[in-house]
């Protein structure tokens, strides 16, 4: 499981509104601390050399019961669905040679047992009231609610700004593509805005997950802002990635990940972006012309399936050639008949007319 998805699953387990989170909050308020292990009976049997069972509780989970049971020494074991309390007063004896950065005994045990078993261990600090979650080699500390709200609010404002800038740039790119006047600078500037918005959204998503039921509206707002930006970014790369024919999905995904990995200052280095796209620049970025394949534009103005668009682009190679093609040339492409050829011609013509009217106004 990828680190990003693993983080999402961990946070979902104890986000606000869940029964486990209510139990953790009760433990924090009581200043008692606790160690909780999520593990089913089969796992307990498999790792019995690490676990010395205390009391066999075997009762339904409630926040009140977990609060009372963590007052005892040792750990409490819940099933992985957090519906049953299996054991309390459990002594854990993980391998002491497993490296850990933690200093407190409770947290050291939690991290080591998680690494050794691959299961979720949750440590609640008695003095600091901090909840640390360990899952295998992964660790995460739950944030303060006020901190989460502040970070989400700031992130949404930043995304709103980047999204507005991206909308302006994509409109400009549409115009330039229709006129076949796109420069490397225009392309990279559009990519910069899209990447900045997407990266900020990925940064605040874990905070929204952690807000749980309190983050529902923020998540709706985020999805509204981002929309189909991820898909558009991929389509732009499909259009401009320097490859013989249409680049394959693996090439596009690798390029997008490299672009997203750029640091804030590097995002302004358009030469590096061009290198990632395989574009060789022999003059100024503002003068180096580049032509799109037309995949994104066709996807935007027509309802033609993407595989048919690929057929068309493979045969005619560029948006400019597609715009200049007559109906018979279009219908010669596999999957394109009378209706689809008309849709392509009218869609691109309408977009061109809109651009002219826009500048006339």
Sine and cosine of phi, psi and omega as CSV:
sin_phi,cos_phi,sin_psi,cos_psi,sin_omega,cos_omega
0.00,0.00,0.74,-0.67,-0.01,-1.00
-0.90,0.44,0.46,-0.89,-0.04,-1.00
-0.83,0.56,-0.65,0.76,-0.03,-1.00
-0.89,0.46,-0.72,0.70,0.00,-1.00
-0.94,0.35,-0.58,0.82,0.04,-1.00
-0.88,0.47,-0.69,0.72,0.03,-1.00
-0.87,0.49,-0.67,0.74,-0.01,-1.00
-0.88,0.47,-0.70,0.72,-0.01,-1.00
-0.91,0.43,-0.65,0.76,0.00,-1.00
-0.88,0.47,-0.74,0.68,-0.06,-1.00
-0.92,0.40,-0.61,0.79,0.00,-1.00
-0.88,0.48,-0.53,0.85,-0.04,-1.00
-0.86,0.51,-0.63,0.78,-0.09,-1.00
-0.74,-0.67,0.62,0.78,0.07,-1.00
-0.98,0.21,0.37,-0.93,0.02,-1.00
-0.80,0.60,0.67,-0.74,-0.03,-1.00
0.98,-0.18,-0.34,0.94,0.04,-1.00
-0.99,0.14,0.41,-0.91,0.01,-1.00
-0.91,0.42,-0.58,0.82,0.03,-1.00
-0.91,0.42,-0.66,0.75,-0.01,-1.00
-0.90,0.44,-0.63,0.78,0.05,-1.00
-0.87,0.49,-0.65,0.76,0.04,-1.00
-0.91,0.42,-0.66,0.75,0.02,-1.00
-0.89,0.45,-0.64,0.77,0.02,-1.00
-0.91,0.42,-0.60,0.80,0.06,-1.00
-0.89,0.45,-0.65,0.76,0.00,-1.00
-0.91,0.42,-0.68,0.74,0.00,-1.00
-0.89,0.46,-0.70,0.71,-0.04,-1.00
-0.90,0.43,-0.49,0.87,-0.03,-1.00
-1.00,0.10,-0.12,0.99,-0.04,-1.00
0.83,0.56,0.58,0.82,-0.05,-1.00
-0.97,-0.23,-0.38,0.92,-0.04,-1.00
0.96,0.29,0.14,-0.99,0.01,-1.00
0.02,-1.00,0.31,-0.95,0.05,-1.00
-0.73,-0.69,0.86,-0.51,-0.08,-1.00
-0.85,-0.53,0.71,-0.70,0.01,-1.00
-0.87,-0.50,0.75,-0.66,0.04,-1.00
-0.99,-0.16,0.92,-0.39,-0.14,-0.99
-0.31,-0.95,0.70,-0.71,0.04,-1.00
-1.00,0.06,0.20,-0.98,-0.08,-1.00
-0.84,0.54,-0.63,0.77,-0.01,-1.00
-0.89,0.45,-0.63,0.78,0.01,-1.00
-0.93,0.38,-0.62,0.78,0.02,-1.00
-0.87,0.48,-0.68,0.73,0.01,-1.00
-0.91,0.41,-0.63,0.77,-0.02,-1.00
-0.92,0.39,-0.54,0.84,-0.05,-1.00
-0.94,-0.34,0.51,0.86,-0.08,-1.00
-0.90,0.44,-0.36,0.93,0.04,-1.00
-0.96,0.29,-0.22,0.98,0.01,-1.00
-0.96,-0.26,-0.18,0.98,-0.17,-0.99
-0.80,-0.60,0.85,-0.53,0.11,-0.99
-0.97,-0.26,0.96,-0.27,-0.10,-1.00
-0.93,0.38,0.62,-0.79,0.05,-1.00
-0.98,-0.19,-0.95,-0.32,-0.01,-1.00
-1.00,0.00,0.73,-0.68,0.09,-1.00
-0.99,0.15,0.98,-0.19,-0.09,-1.00
-1.00,0.08,-0.82,0.57,0.07,-1.00
0.74,0.68,0.85,0.52,0.04,-1.00
-0.74,-0.68,0.23,-0.97,0.03,-1.00
-0.90,0.45,0.60,-0.80,0.01,-1.00
-0.97,0.25,0.68,-0.73,0.23,-0.97
-0.62,-0.78,0.48,-0.88,0.03,-1.00
-0.84,0.54,-0.56,0.83,-0.02,-1.00
-0.93,0.36,-0.66,0.75,-0.03,-1.00
-0.93,0.38,-0.67,0.74,-0.01,-1.00
-0.91,0.42,-0.58,0.82,0.04,-1.00
-0.89,0.46,-0.69,0.72,-0.01,-1.00
-0.93,0.36,-0.65,0.76,-0.09,-1.00
-0.95,0.30,-0.47,0.88,0.02,-1.00
-0.97,0.26,-0.12,0.99,0.09,-1.00
-0.94,0.34,-0.38,0.93,0.00,-1.00
-0.98,0.21,0.31,-0.95,0.10,-1.00
-0.92,0.39,0.41,-0.91,0.07,-1.00
1.00,0.10,-0.13,-0.99,-0.07,-1.00
-0.99,-0.17,0.28,-0.96,0.13,-0.99
-0.91,-0.41,0.73,-0.68,0.02,-1.00
-0.97,-0.26,0.82,-0.58,0.10,-0.99
-0.94,-0.34,0.43,-0.90,0.14,-0.99
-0.95,0.33,0.27,-0.96,-0.14,-0.99
-0.93,0.36,-0.35,0.94,0.06,-1.00
-1.00,0.09,-0.06,1.00,-0.04,-1.00
0.80,0.60,0.73,0.69,0.09,-1.00
-0.91,-0.41,-0.30,0.95,-0.04,-1.00
-0.75,-0.66,0.63,-0.77,0.20,-0.98
-0.99,-0.10,0.90,-0.44,-0.10,-0.99
-1.00,0.01,-0.79,0.61,-0.07,-1.00
-0.62,-0.78,0.44,-0.90,0.11,-0.99
-0.74,-0.67,0.21,-0.98,-0.02,-1.00
0.84,0.54,0.64,0.77,-0.05,-1.00
-1.00,0.00,0.74,-0.67,0.05,-1.00
-0.99,-0.16,0.80,-0.60,-0.02,-1.00
-0.97,-0.24,0.72,-0.70,-0.01,-1.00
-0.79,-0.62,0.91,0.40,0.02,-1.00
-0.93,0.36,0.23,-0.97,0.02,-1.00
-0.91,0.42,0.88,-0.48,-0.06,-1.00
-0.95,0.33,-0.19,0.98,0.01,-1.00
-1.00,0.10,-0.16,0.99,0.03,-1.00
-0.93,0.37,0.81,-0.58,-0.05,-1.00
-0.91,0.41,0.60,-0.80,0.05,-1.00
-0.51,-0.86,0.59,-0.81,0.04,-1.00
-1.00,-0.05,-0.11,0.99,-0.03,-1.00
-0.96,0.27,0.41,-0.91,-0.01,-1.00
-0.92,-0.38,-0.60,0.80,0.02,-1.00
-0.95,0.31,0.58,-0.82,-0.05,-1.00
-0.87,0.50,-0.66,0.75,-0.02,-1.00
-0.88,0.48,-0.72,0.69,-0.04,-1.00
-0.95,0.32,-0.58,0.82,0.04,-1.00
-0.90,0.45,-0.70,0.72,0.03,-1.00
-0.89,0.45,-0.67,0.74,-0.02,-1.00
-0.88,0.47,-0.72,0.69,-0.03,-1.00
-0.91,0.41,-0.68,0.73,-0.05,-1.00
-0.93,0.36,-0.64,0.76,-0.01,-1.00
-0.93,0.37,-0.56,0.83,0.04,-1.00
-0.92,0.39,-0.67,0.74,0.01,-1.00
-0.92,0.39,-0.62,0.78,-0.10,-1.00
-0.98,0.21,-0.52,0.86,-0.06,-1.00
-0.96,-0.26,-0.34,0.94,-0.08,-1.00
0.97,0.23,0.21,0.98,-0.01,-1.00
-0.98,-0.21,0.19,-0.98,-0.03,-1.00
-0.99,0.11,0.79,-0.62,0.10,-0.99
-0.83,-0.56,0.70,-0.71,-0.05,-1.00
-0.85,-0.53,0.83,-0.56,0.02,-1.00
-0.92,-0.39,0.77,-0.64,0.05,-1.00
-0.94,-0.34,0.88,-0.48,-0.02,-1.00
-0.95,0.31,0.76,-0.64,-0.02,-1.00
-0.94,0.33,-0.67,0.74,-0.08,-1.00
-0.99,0.14,-0.66,0.75,-0.11,-0.99
-1.00,-0.07,-0.27,0.96,-0.03,-1.00
0.92,0.40,0.48,0.87,-0.03,-1.00
-0.98,-0.19,0.68,-0.73,0.03,-1.00
-0.97,-0.23,0.87,-0.49,0.03,-1.00
-0.93,-0.37,0.76,-0.65,-0.03,-1.00
-0.92,-0.38,0.75,-0.66,0.01,-1.00
-0.85,-0.53,0.72,-0.69,0.04,-1.00
-0.62,-0.78,0.96,-0.29,-0.12,-0.99
0.87,0.49,-0.78,-0.62,0.01,-1.00
-1.00,-0.01,0.08,1.00,-0.06,-1.00
-0.99,-0.12,0.62,-0.78,0.02,-1.00
-0.72,-0.70,0.59,-0.81,0.01,-1.00
-0.53,-0.85,0.67,-0.74,0.03,-1.00
-0.95,-0.32,0.83,-0.56,0.01,-1.00
-0.90,0.43,0.65,-0.76,-0.06,-1.00
-1.00,-0.03,0.33,-0.95,0.09,-1.00
-0.93,0.37,0.61,-0.79,-0.07,-1.00
-0.85,0.52,-0.70,0.71,0.00,-1.00
-0.89,0.45,-0.62,0.78,0.05,-1.00
-0.89,0.46,-0.70,0.72,-0.01,-1.00
-0.88,0.48,-0.72,0.70,-0.02,-1.00
-0.88,0.47,-0.67,0.74,0.01,-1.00
-0.89,0.45,-0.72,0.69,-0.03,-1.00
-0.91,0.42,-0.65,0.76,0.02,-1.00
-0.91,0.41,-0.68,0.73,0.00,-1.00
-0.88,0.48,-0.72,0.70,0.01,-1.00
-0.91,0.42,-0.64,0.76,0.00,-1.00
-0.90,0.43,-0.68,0.73,0.00,-1.00
-0.90,0.43,-0.60,0.80,0.04,-1.00
-0.91,0.40,-0.65,0.76,0.03,-1.00
-0.91,0.41,-0.68,0.74,0.00,-1.00
-0.90,0.44,-0.62,0.78,0.03,-1.00
-0.86,0.51,-0.67,0.74,0.02,-1.00
-0.92,0.40,-0.73,0.68,0.00,-1.00
-0.90,0.44,-0.63,0.77,-0.02,-1.00
-0.91,0.42,-0.63,0.77,0.04,-1.00
-0.90,0.44,-0.67,0.74,0.03,-1.00
-0.91,0.42,-0.65,0.76,0.01,-1.00
-0.90,0.44,-0.67,0.74,0.01,-1.00
-0.86,0.51,-0.66,0.75,0.04,-1.00
-0.91,0.42,-0.68,0.73,-0.04,-1.00
-0.93,0.37,-0.59,0.80,-0.02,-1.00
-0.95,0.32,-0.54,0.84,0.10,-1.00
-0.90,0.44,-0.68,0.73,0.04,-1.00
-0.90,0.44,-0.66,0.75,0.01,-1.00
-0.90,0.44,-0.64,0.77,0.05,-1.00
-0.84,0.54,-0.72,0.69,0.00,-1.00
-0.88,0.48,-0.74,0.68,-0.04,-1.00
-0.92,0.39,-0.57,0.82,0.02,-1.00
-0.92,0.38,-0.66,0.76,0.03,-1.00
-0.89,0.46,-0.61,0.79,-0.02,-1.00
-1.00,0.03,-0.03,1.00,-0.02,-1.00
0.84,0.55,0.74,0.68,-0.03,-1.00
-0.79,-0.61,0.46,0.89,-0.03,-1.00
-0.96,0.28,0.73,-0.68,0.12,-0.99
-0.96,-0.29,0.26,-0.96,0.04,-1.00
-0.87,0.50,-0.58,0.81,0.03,-1.00
-0.88,0.47,-0.72,0.70,0.01,-1.00
-0.87,0.49,-0.69,0.72,0.00,-1.00
-0.88,0.47,-0.77,0.64,-0.08,-1.00
-0.93,0.38,-0.56,0.83,0.03,-1.00
-0.91,0.42,-0.64,0.77,0.05,-1.00
-0.91,0.41,-0.69,0.72,0.02,-1.00
-0.88,0.47,-0.64,0.77,-0.01,-1.00
-0.84,0.54,-0.74,0.67,-0.04,-1.00
-0.91,0.41,-0.66,0.76,0.00,-1.00
-0.91,0.42,-0.70,0.72,-0.03,-1.00
-0.92,0.40,-0.66,0.75,0.00,-1.00
-0.87,0.49,-0.67,0.74,0.01,-1.00
-0.92,0.39,-0.71,0.70,-0.03,-1.00
-0.91,0.41,-0.66,0.75,-0.03,-1.00
-0.92,0.40,-0.64,0.77,0.04,-1.00
-0.90,0.43,-0.62,0.79,0.02,-1.00
-0.90,0.44,-0.62,0.79,0.03,-1.00
-0.93,0.36,-0.51,0.86,0.01,-1.00
-0.94,0.34,-0.59,0.81,-0.06,-1.00
-1.00,-0.07,-0.21,0.98,0.00,-1.00
-0.84,0.54,-0.71,0.70,0.04,-1.00
-0.85,0.52,-0.57,0.82,0.04,-1.00
-0.92,0.40,-0.62,0.78,0.03,-1.00
-0.92,0.39,-0.66,0.75,0.06,-1.00
-0.85,0.52,-0.68,0.73,-0.07,-1.00
-0.93,0.36,-0.42,0.91,0.07,-1.00
-0.94,0.34,-0.33,0.95,0.04,-1.00
0.87,0.49,-0.77,-0.64,-0.02,-1.00
-0.90,0.44,-0.38,0.92,0.01,-1.00
-0.97,0.23,-0.21,0.98,-0.04,-1.00
-0.97,-0.26,0.18,0.98,-0.06,-1.00
-0.87,0.49,-0.74,0.67,-0.02,-1.00
-0.92,0.39,-0.63,0.77,0.03,-1.00
-0.89,0.46,-0.62,0.78,0.01,-1.00
-0.92,0.39,-0.65,0.76,0.04,-1.00
-0.88,0.47,-0.67,0.75,0.01,-1.00
-0.91,0.42,-0.66,0.75,0.01,-1.00
-0.89,0.46,-0.73,0.69,-0.02,-1.00
-0.90,0.44,-0.58,0.82,0.03,-1.00
-0.91,0.41,-0.65,0.76,-0.01,-1.00
-0.94,0.35,-0.68,0.73,-0.09,-1.00
-0.98,0.20,-0.66,0.75,0.04,-1.00
0.79,0.61,-0.80,-0.60,-0.03,-1.00
-0.98,-0.18,0.49,0.87,-0.05,-1.00
-0.87,0.49,-0.65,0.76,0.01,-1.00
-0.87,0.49,-0.71,0.71,0.01,-1.00
-0.90,0.43,-0.68,0.74,0.00,-1.00
-0.89,0.46,-0.62,0.78,0.03,-1.00
-0.88,0.48,-0.70,0.72,0.03,-1.00
-0.89,0.45,-0.64,0.77,-0.01,-1.00
-0.92,0.39,-0.60,0.80,0.05,-1.00
-0.89,0.46,-0.68,0.73,0.02,-1.00
-0.91,0.42,-0.64,0.76,0.08,-1.00
-0.84,0.54,-0.60,0.80,-0.05,-1.00
-0.95,0.32,-0.59,0.81,-0.19,-0.98
-0.89,-0.45,-0.14,0.99,0.00,-1.00
-0.89,0.46,0.75,-0.66,-0.07,-1.00
-0.98,0.21,0.98,-0.21,-0.01,-1.00
-0.52,-0.86,0.34,-0.94,0.08,-1.00
-0.98,0.20,0.95,-0.30,-0.11,-0.99
0.99,0.15,-0.29,-0.96,-0.01,-1.00
-0.97,0.24,0.79,-0.62,0.02,-1.00
-0.89,0.45,0.50,-0.86,0.02,-1.00
-0.99,0.15,0.21,-0.98,-0.09,-1.00
-0.86,0.50,-0.61,0.79,-0.01,-1.00
-0.90,0.44,-0.68,0.74,0.04,-1.00
-0.89,0.46,-0.69,0.72,-0.02,-1.00
-0.91,0.42,-0.74,0.68,-0.01,-1.00
-0.88,0.48,-0.66,0.75,0.01,-1.00
-0.90,0.44,-0.66,0.75,0.01,-1.00
-0.91,0.42,-0.70,0.72,0.00,-1.00
-0.88,0.48,-0.67,0.74,0.01,-1.00
-0.91,0.42,-0.61,0.79,0.04,-1.00
-0.92,0.40,-0.64,0.77,0.03,-1.00
-0.90,0.43,-0.66,0.75,0.00,-1.00
-0.93,0.38,-0.43,0.90,-0.05,-1.00
-0.98,0.20,-0.17,0.99,0.00,-1.00
-0.89,0.46,0.68,-0.74,0.06,-1.00
-0.96,0.26,0.19,-0.98,-0.09,-1.00
-0.81,0.59,-0.74,0.67,-0.01,-1.00
-0.93,0.37,-0.57,0.82,-0.02,-1.00
-0.93,0.36,-0.42,0.91,0.04,-1.00
-0.88,0.48,-0.42,0.91,0.01,-1.00
-1.00,0.04,-0.07,1.00,0.04,-1.00
-1.00,-0.01,1.00,0.06,-0.08,-1.00
-0.92,0.39,-0.41,0.91,0.05,-1.00
-0.90,0.43,-0.63,0.77,0.02,-1.00
-0.92,0.38,-0.65,0.76,0.06,-1.00
-0.85,0.53,-0.73,0.69,-0.01,-1.00
-0.87,0.50,-0.63,0.78,0.03,-1.00
-0.88,0.47,-0.67,0.74,0.03,-1.00
-0.88,0.48,-0.55,0.84,0.00,-1.00
-0.99,0.12,-0.03,1.00,0.00,-1.00
0.97,0.24,0.31,0.95,-0.04,-1.00
-1.00,-0.01,0.83,-0.56,0.05,-1.00
-1.00,-0.05,0.84,-0.55,-0.07,-1.00
-0.97,-0.24,0.83,-0.56,-0.03,-1.00
-0.94,-0.34,-0.05,1.00,0.03,-1.00
-0.60,-0.80,-0.25,-0.97,0.04,-1.00
-0.89,0.46,0.59,-0.81,0.00,-1.00
-0.86,0.52,-0.53,0.85,-0.02,-1.00
-0.97,0.23,-0.13,0.99,-0.02,-1.00
-0.90,-0.43,-0.32,0.95,-0.04,-1.00
-0.96,0.27,0.94,-0.35,-0.04,-1.00
-0.99,0.11,0.53,-0.85,0.01,-1.00
-0.54,-0.84,0.61,-0.79,-0.07,-1.00
-0.94,-0.34,0.68,-0.73,0.03,-1.00
-0.99,0.15,0.43,-0.90,0.10,-0.99
-0.95,0.31,-0.50,0.87,0.05,-1.00
0.97,-0.23,0.09,1.00,-0.04,-1.00
-0.90,0.44,-0.75,0.67,-0.02,-1.00
-0.89,0.45,-0.69,0.73,-0.03,-1.00
-0.90,0.44,-0.70,0.71,0.02,-1.00
-0.91,0.42,-0.60,0.80,0.04,-1.00
-0.91,0.42,-0.51,0.86,-0.04,-1.00
-0.98,0.22,-0.68,0.73,-0.16,-0.99
-0.99,-0.16,-0.13,0.99,0.02,-1.00
-0.78,-0.62,0.23,-0.97,0.06,-1.00
-0.95,-0.30,0.42,0.91,-0.03,-1.00
-0.97,0.25,0.68,-0.74,0.03,-1.00
-0.83,0.56,0.53,-0.85,-0.09,-1.00
-0.88,0.47,-0.56,0.83,0.00,-1.00
-0.92,0.38,-0.52,0.86,0.05,-1.00
-0.95,0.31,-0.62,0.79,0.06,-1.00
-0.87,0.48,-0.66,0.75,0.04,-1.00
-0.87,0.49,-0.67,0.74,0.02,-1.00
-0.85,0.52,-0.70,0.72,-0.03,-1.00
-0.91,0.42,-0.71,0.71,-0.03,-1.00
-0.92,0.38,-0.61,0.79,0.03,-1.00
-0.89,0.46,-0.55,0.83,-0.05,-1.00
-0.99,0.11,-0.62,0.79,-0.08,-1.00
-0.96,-0.27,-0.20,0.98,0.20,-0.98
0.97,0.23,-0.58,0.81,-0.10,-0.99
-0.57,-0.82,0.34,-0.94,0.05,-1.00
-0.88,0.47,-0.64,0.77,-0.01,-1.00
-0.87,0.50,-0.69,0.73,0.01,-1.00
-0.92,0.40,-0.61,0.80,0.01,-1.00
-0.92,0.40,-0.66,0.75,0.01,-1.00
-0.90,0.43,-0.55,0.83,-0.05,-1.00
-1.00,0.00,-0.07,1.00,-0.04,-1.00
-0.97,0.26,0.57,-0.82,0.07,-1.00
-1.00,0.03,0.21,-0.98,-0.05,-1.00
-0.81,0.58,-0.61,0.79,-0.04,-1.00
-0.92,0.39,-0.61,0.80,0.04,-1.00
-0.91,0.42,-0.64,0.77,0.00,-1.00
-0.92,0.39,-0.66,0.75,-0.05,-1.00
-0.95,0.32,-0.23,0.97,0.05,-1.00
-0.97,0.24,-0.21,0.98,0.01,-1.00
-0.99,0.14,0.67,-0.74,0.00,-1.00
-0.87,0.50,0.81,-0.58,0.04,-1.00
0.99,-0.13,-0.10,1.00,-0.01,-1.00
-0.92,-0.39,0.85,-0.53,0.06,-1.00
-0.92,-0.40,-0.38,-0.93,-0.04,-1.00
-0.87,0.49,-0.76,0.65,-0.06,-1.00
-0.90,0.43,-0.69,0.72,-0.05,-1.00
-0.94,0.33,-0.59,0.81,0.05,-1.00
-0.91,0.42,-0.64,0.77,0.05,-1.00
-0.90,0.44,-0.67,0.75,0.00,-1.00
-0.88,0.48,-0.66,0.75,-0.01,-1.00
-0.92,0.40,-0.75,0.66,-0.05,-1.00
-0.89,0.45,-0.74,0.68,-0.04,-1.00
-0.93,0.36,-0.61,0.79,0.00,-1.00
-0.89,0.45,-0.73,0.68,0.00,-1.00
-0.94,0.35,-0.59,0.81,0.03,-1.00
-0.92,0.40,-0.67,0.74,0.01,-1.00
-0.89,0.45,-0.65,0.76,0.02,-1.00
-0.90,0.44,-0.66,0.76,0.04,-1.00
-0.90,0.43,-0.65,0.76,0.03,-1.00
-0.91,0.42,-0.64,0.77,0.02,-1.00
-0.88,0.48,-0.62,0.79,0.01,-1.00
-0.91,0.41,-0.67,0.75,0.01,-1.00
-0.90,0.44,-0.69,0.72,0.00,-1.00
-0.91,0.41,-0.58,0.81,0.01,-1.00
-0.88,0.48,-0.73,0.68,-0.03,-1.00
-0.97,0.26,-0.44,0.90,0.04,-1.00
-0.92,0.39,-0.60,0.80,0.04,-1.00
-0.93,0.37,0.00,0.00,0.00,0.00
